[in-house]
């Protein structure tokens, strides 16, 4: 008999007073080498070991002393998460139904051919193992979400503005009100949106983020609303839009101020009616979503200039959250710098580092046009530049002059783009000395040569 390995190892107890049956079943279950299988010939021995918390117990109904119903009841009283599969030669339907009603996972009849019983049992164990694996994954993701989106951990600061933001996030989490987040680039608008979603009742549903400014104008409509097969040239199959993808959860529309006026009218109707239809289709799809929008623009001013619909502005305003620029948060710059330093050295197994007084003063004097995102990049580079030293000094902190390095951190960029720009800066600074730059940035020289060959870096 060939078997597929279980998707998740199981700890299985066997309880049966038939020693031959127990031995045969244990041998069968051990064909999956990752399983832990323990046989018992009486209930007393089983309960003496039940503290080991098995995933599954196979149970004979006709046992001396305690019958199967009594054993099942006691197992359930100790740990109702244990899956009990009754395997018995008695064939009374009434007894089987009663056991199932009392919490048995399933009931198998011992047949003359043990192979049939084993096959049915293996199918049940596969279902249990799949469920266990899924539960473990859900718990892992929930733990990650809880750690990642505890906003008291990522919105670090003692400035009064941060306390106000905490309060607004808490209010947003308790309701489904539309939220509008404003603030300069790099202040953490998407992180606030995620904090609201993952601390709300919708946290188990999708969080779908769309950067309106990053999608070409000719594609934004189909990206948001989806389309039917044949709706236009190239539409070879139906595509679900971001609104449908976020159904039940949260749709985060970043840089909403960049949306074209023609699409603003369609967005207004969807926000009002809470329903969407795909391009080229007539089907109306009801929506149960929360909408969070973000922008670095003043939408009210844009509405006055007729570049943003005033009626849409009032629909989307909802609960406004204004994120302050880092330069207005005083000593929070130092708190955040220490936080990013601790994260980086921990992730890269470097010695713990502190900031010298000169380094602190240098950070406090810088305007940080790229806000928190810029500070994070600066501190990660400072950790690298300080090598094995325990103190980051002013000389290790590289602050970019936007007049000489055009527009650094003033735009939404990917981490890879920032990485390219930083490396290019040092190549220029050290006259294209690849070996020196590789040593300074702790980057493999082969990596730099490969990036140069691919045209990602320029050697003048």
C-alpha positions in Angstrom: 0.0 0.0 0.0 1.6 3.3 -1.1 0.9 6.4 1.0 1.5 10.1 0.5 3.3 11.6 3.6 1.0 13.6 5.8 1.3 17.4 5.3 2.0 17.8 9.0 3.5 15.3 11.5 1.0 14.1 14.1 1.2 12.6 17.6 -1.2 9.7 17.6 -2.3 7.5 20.5 -3.8 4.1 19.9 -6.2 2.6 22.5 -7.4 -1.0 21.9 -7.4 -4.1 24.0 -6.5 -6.2 20.9 -2.7 -6.4 21.1 -2.4 -7.8 17.5 -4.6 -4.9 16.1 -2.7 -2.3 18.1 0.7 -3.6 16.8 -0.5 -3.7 13.2 -2.0 -0.2 13.3 1.1 1.2 15.0 3.2 -0.3 12.2 1.0 1.2 9.6 1.0 4.7 11.2 4.8 4.7 11.5 5.1 4.4 7.7 5.0 8.1 8.0 8.4 8.5 9.8 7.6 11.9 11.2 4.6 10.7 13.2 4.8 9.9 16.9 2.8 6.8 17.6 2.1 5.4 21.1 0.0 2.2 21.6 -2.1 1.5 24.8 -4.0 -1.6 25.7 -6.1 0.0 28.5 -7.6 3.4 29.3 -5.7 3.8 32.5 -2.3 3.7 30.7 -3.6 6.2 28.1 -4.8 8.7 30.6 -1.5 8.4 32.5 0.2 9.8 29.3 -2.5 12.2 28.0 -0.5 15.2 29.4 1.7 14.7 26.3 -1.2 16.2 24.3 -1.6 13.9 21.3 -3.2 15.3 18.2 -5.3 12.2 17.5 -6.5 9.2 19.6 -7.9 6.1 17.8 -10.3 4.4 20.2 -11.9 1.0 20.3 -15.5 1.2 21.5 -15.7 -2.2 23.2 -13.2 -1.9 26.0 -13.1 -3.6 29.4 -13.7 -1.4 32.4 -14.5 1.9 30.5 -16.4 1.6 27.2 -15.6 3.9 24.3 -18.3 6.4 25.2 -16.9 6.9 28.7 -13.3 7.2 27.4 -14.4 9.7 24.8 -16.2 11.8 27.4 -13.1 11.9 29.7 -10.8 12.8 26.8 -13.1 15.7 25.8 -13.2 16.9 29.4 -9.4 17.0 29.5 -8.7 18.5 26.1 -11.5 19.0 23.6 -9.0 19.8 20.8 -7.8 16.2 20.6 -9.4 14.5 17.6 -10.9 11.1 18.6 -11.4 8.6 15.8 -13.4 5.5 17.0 -12.4 2.3 15.3 -14.6 -0.6 16.4 -16.1 -3.9 15.2 -19.6 -2.9 16.5 -21.8 -1.8 13.6 -24.8 -0.3 15.4 -25.7 3.0 13.7 -27.3 4.4 16.8 -24.0 4.0 18.8 -22.0 5.6 16.0 -24.3 8.6 15.8 -24.2 9.0 19.6 -20.4 9.0 19.6 -20.3 11.6 16.8 -22.8 13.8 18.6 -20.6 13.6 21.7 -17.6 14.9 20.0 -15.9 12.0 18.1 -14.1 13.2 15.0 -15.3 10.2 13.0 -16.3 6.5 13.3 -14.7 3.6 11.4 -15.9 0.0 11.4 -13.2 -2.6 11.6 -13.6 -4.6 8.4 -12.2 -8.0 7.5 -9.7 -6.3 5.2 -7.5 -4.0 7.3 -6.2 -2.3 4.2 -9.6 -0.6 3.7 -9.7 0.6 7.3 -6.2 1.9 7.0 -7.0 3.8 3.8 -10.0 5.4 5.4 -8.0 6.3 8.5 -5.2 7.8 6.5 -7.7 10.0 4.6 -9.0 11.3 8.0 -5.4 11.9 9.3 -4.6 13.8 6.1 -7.5 16.2 6.8 -6.5 16.6 10.4 -2.9 17.3 9.4 -4.0 19.8 6.8 -6.2 21.6 9.3 -3.4 21.6 11.9 -0.9 23.1 9.4 -3.4 25.8 8.4 -4.1 26.6 12.1 -0.4 26.9 12.7 0.0 29.2 9.7 -2.9 31.4 10.8 -1.4 31.7 14.3 2.0 32.6 12.9 0.5 35.3 10.6 -1.6 36.7 13.4 1.4 36.9 15.6 3.4 38.6 12.8 0.5 41.1 12.2 0.2 41.8 15.9 3.9 42.5 16.2 4.2 44.4 13.0 1.2 46.6 13.4 1.3 47.5 17.1 1.3 51.2 16.3 2.8 52.0 19.7 6.0 50.2 18.4 6.3 51.7 15.0 4.9 55.2 15.7 7.7 55.9 18.1 8.0 59.3 19.7 7.1 61.5 22.7 6.0 64.5 20.7 2.4 65.6 21.5 1.4 65.1 17.9 2.1 61.4 18.2 -0.2 61.0 21.1 -2.9 62.7 19.0 -2.3 60.2 16.2 -2.6 57.3 18.6 -5.9 58.6 19.7 -7.2 59.0 16.2 -6.0 55.5 15.1 -7.9 54.0 18.1 -11.1 55.8 17.1 -10.7 54.6 13.5 -10.2 51.0 14.6 -13.5 50.9 16.4 -15.6 51.9 13.4 -15.7 51.6 9.6 -15.4 55.3 8.9 -13.5 56.4 5.8 -10.0 57.7 6.9 -8.0 60.3 5.0 -4.3 60.4 5.9 -2.2 63.4 4.9 1.5 64.2 5.3 4.7 64.6 3.5 6.4 61.8 1.7 8.1 59.4 4.1 6.0 60.2 7.1 4.5 56.7 7.3 1.0 57.0 5.7 0.7 53.4 4.6 1.9 52.2 8.0 -0.9 54.1 9.7 -3.4 52.6 7.2 -2.2 49.1 8.0 -2.3 49.8 11.7 -6.0 50.8 11.4 -6.8 47.7 9.3 -4.9 45.1 11.4 -6.3 46.5 14.6 -9.9 46.6 13.4 -12.6 43.9 13.0 -11.5 43.5 9.3 -8.0 42.3 10.2 -8.6 38.8 8.9 -9.8 40.1 5.5 -7.6 41.5 2.8 -5.6 44.8 3.0 -5.1 46.0 -0.6 -2.9 48.9 -1.3 -2.9 50.9 -4.5 -0.5 53.7 -5.3 -2.5 55.7 -7.8 0.5 57.7 -8.9 2.5 54.6 -9.7 0.0 53.2 -12.2 0.0 54.5 -15.8 -3.1 56.6 -16.6 -4.3 54.2 -19.3 -4.3 51.2 -16.9 -5.6 52.7 -13.7 -9.3 52.2 -14.5 -8.9 48.5 -15.3 -6.6 48.1 -12.2 -9.2 49.6 -9.9 -12.5 48.3 -11.3 -11.4 45.1 -13.2 -12.7 44.1 -16.7 -14.6 41.3 -18.5 -13.1 39.1 -21.2 -13.2 40.9 -24.5 -13.8 44.3 -22.9 -11.0 45.7 -25.0 -8.0 44.5 -27.1 -5.8 42.3 -25.0 -8.6 41.5 -22.4 -8.2 37.7 -22.9 -9.9 36.8 -19.7 -11.9 38.4 -16.8 -9.8 40.3 -14.3 -10.9 41.2 -10.8 -10.2 44.8 -9.8 -8.7 46.1 -6.6 -12.1 47.0 -5.2 -13.4 43.5 -5.5 -10.0 42.1 -4.3 -10.4 44.1 -1.1 -14.0 43.1 -0.5 -14.6 42.4 3.2 -11.4 44.2 4.1 -9.7 47.6 3.4 -8.8 49.4 0.2 -5.9 51.8 0.7 -5.7 54.4 -2.1 -2.3 56.2 -1.8 -1.7 59.5 -3.6 -5.4 59.8 -4.3 -4.8 63.4 -5.4 -3.3 62.0 -8.6 -6.5 60.4 -9.8 -7.8 61.8 -13.1 -11.0 63.8 -13.0 -12.8 61.4 -15.3 -12.2 58.6 -12.9 -13.0 60.7 -9.8 -16.6 60.7 -10.9 -16.7 56.9 -11.1 -15.0 56.6 -7.8 -17.6 58.9 -6.2 -20.4 56.7 -7.4 -18.7 53.6 -6.0 -18.1 55.2 -2.7 -21.7 56.3 -2.5 -23.4 53.2 -3.8 -20.9 50.6 -2.4 -21.0 48.6 -5.6 -18.8 48.2 -8.7 -19.2 46.9 -12.2 -16.2 45.7 -14.3 -15.3 47.4 -17.5 -17.3 45.8 -20.4 -19.7 44.0 -18.0 -23.2 44.6 -16.6 -22.8 42.6 -13.4 -23.1 44.7 -10.2 -20.8 43.5 -7.5 -21.8 44.7 -3.9 -18.9 46.0 -1.9 -18.3 45.7 1.9 -15.0 47.6 2.2 -13.4 50.3 4.2 -11.7 52.9 2.2 -8.5 54.7 3.4 -7.0 57.4 1.3 -3.7 59.2 1.6 -2.0 62.1 -0.1 0.8 64.6 0.3 -1.4 67.3 -1.3 -4.0 69.6 0.2 -7.1 68.2 -1.4 -9.2 71.2 -0.3 -6.9 73.5 -2.2 -7.0 71.1 -5.2 -10.8 71.2 -5.1 -10.7 75.0 -5.2 -8.5 74.8 -8.2 -11.0 72.3 -9.8 -8.3 69.6 -10.1 -10.1 67.5 -7.5 -13.9 67.1 -7.2 -15.3 68.9 -4.2 -18.1 66.3 -3.7 -15.5 63.5 -3.7 -13.3 65.4 -1.3 -16.2 65.6 1.3 -17.0 61.9 0.7 -13.4 60.8 1.3 -12.4 63.2 4.1 -14.0 61.0 6.8 -11.7 60.9 9.8 -8.7 63.1 8.9 -5.2 62.1 10.3 -2.4 64.6 9.6 1.1 63.1 10.0 3.7 65.7 11.1 7.0 66.1 9.2 10.0 64.7 11.2 11.6 68.2 11.4 8.7 69.3 13.6 9.0 66.5 16.1 12.0 67.7 18.1 13.9 65.0 20.0 11.8 62.3 18.3 14.6 62.3 15.7 17.0 60.8 18.2 14.5 58.3 19.6 13.8 57.1 16.1 17.5 57.1 15.1 18.2 54.8 18.1 15.3 52.6 17.3 16.4 52.1 13.6 20.0 51.5 14.8 18.9 48.8 17.3 16.8 47.1 14.6 19.6 47.1 12.1 22.4 45.8 14.4 20.0 43.1 15.7 19.0 41.9 12.1 22.7 41.9 11.0 24.2 40.6 14.2 26.4 43.6 14.8 27.6 44.9 18.1 25.2 47.3 19.9 25.8 50.9 19.0 25.1 54.2 20.6 25.1 57.8 19.2 27.7 60.3 20.2 26.7 63.8 21.2 28.1 65.2 17.9 26.1 62.7 15.9 22.9 63.6 17.8 23.5 67.3 17.0 24.1 66.6 13.4 20.8 64.7 13.1 18.9 67.4 14.9 20.1 70.1 12.6 19.1 68.2 9.4 15.6 69.1 7.9 15.0 65.5 6.7 13.0 66.2 3.6 12.4 62.4 3.2 11.2 62.3 6.8 11.2 58.9 8.7 12.0 56.9 5.6 15.1 59.1 5.1 16.2 58.8 8.7 16.0 55.0 8.5 18.2 54.8 5.5 20.7 57.3 7.1 21.0 55.2 10.3 21.4 51.9 8.5 24.2 53.4 6.4 25.8 54.9 9.6 25.8 51.4 11.2 27.7 50.1 8.2 30.1 53.0 8.1 31.0 52.8 11.8 32.3 49.2 11.2 32.9 47.4 14.5 32.8 50.5 16.6 30.3 50.7 19.4 29.6 54.4 18.9 28.2 56.1 15.8 30.0 59.5 15.5 29.1 62.4 13.3 31.6 61.4 10.6 29.6 58.1 10.1 26.4 59.9 9.3 25.9 60.8 5.7 23.3 63.5 5.1 22.5 64.2 1.5 22.5 67.7 0.1 19.5 67.7 -2.3 21.2 70.5 -4.2 24.0 68.2 -5.2 22.1 64.9 -5.3 19.0 65.7 -7.1 15.7 65.0 -5.4 16.9 62.3 -3.0 14.1 60.9 -0.9 11.7 63.6 -2.1 9.8 61.0 -4.1 8.2 57.7 -3.4 11.0 55.2 -4.4 11.7 51.6 -3.8 14.4 50.4 -1.4 16.3 49.1 -4.5 16.2 52.5 -6.1 17.5 54.1 -2.9 20.2 51.4 -2.7 21.4 52.2 -6.3 21.5 55.9 -5.5 23.5 55.5 -2.3 26.1 53.2 -4.0 26.3 55.6 -7.0 27.0 58.5 -4.6 30.0 56.6 -3.1 31.3 55.5 -6.5 31.3 59.2 -7.5 32.8 60.2 -4.2 35.7 57.7 -4.4 36.4 58.1 -8.1 34.9 54.8 -9.2 37.1 52.8 -6.9 34.9 49.7 -6.8 37.0 47.8 -4.2 37.0 50.8 -1.8 33.2 51.3 -2.1 32.6 47.6 -1.7 34.6 47.7 1.6 33.0 51.0 2.8 29.4 49.7 2.2 30.2 46.1 3.1 28.9 45.0 -0.3 30.5 42.2 -2.4 32.6 43.6 -5.2 31.1 41.0 -7.6 27.7 42.5 -6.7 28.9 46.0 -7.7 30.5 44.8 -10.9 27.2 42.9 -11.8 25.2 46.1 -11.2 27.6 48.1 -13.3 27.4 45.6 -16.2 23.6 45.6 -16.0 23.6 49.4 -16.3 22.2 49.9 -12.8 25.3 51.9 -11.8 27.4 54.2 -14.0 31.2 54.4 -13.9 32.4 57.7 -15.4 
